[in-house]
Amino acid sequence: MIVSTHTHDEVLNAQTEGADAVTYSPIFTSPGKGEAKGIDDLEELLKKCKIKVFALGGVIDSLHVEQLEQTEVYGFASIRYFY
């Protein structure tokens, strides 16, 4: 099971409840998706949890992908980067 999350508490709760992975968003600015979390927040989260985390939100260019690759994030998903 993969759970959609937007806060550290939601990620940790999903982990406790037995989720296999979570999506965490928005990492970068994305229209209509709220304030971007940023790479620093993502890295802080990854230090707190053991669950697989997929980064979502605002991944639109190779710079964003490079920033994500420098973290321990399990993967990412995007529409605008691949479209």
Buried (B, 14 or more C-beta within 10 A) or exposed (E): EEBEBBEBEBBBBBBEEEBEBBBBBBBBEBEEBEEBBBBEBBEEBBEEBEBBBBBBBBBBEEEBBEBBEEBEBEEBEBEEBEE
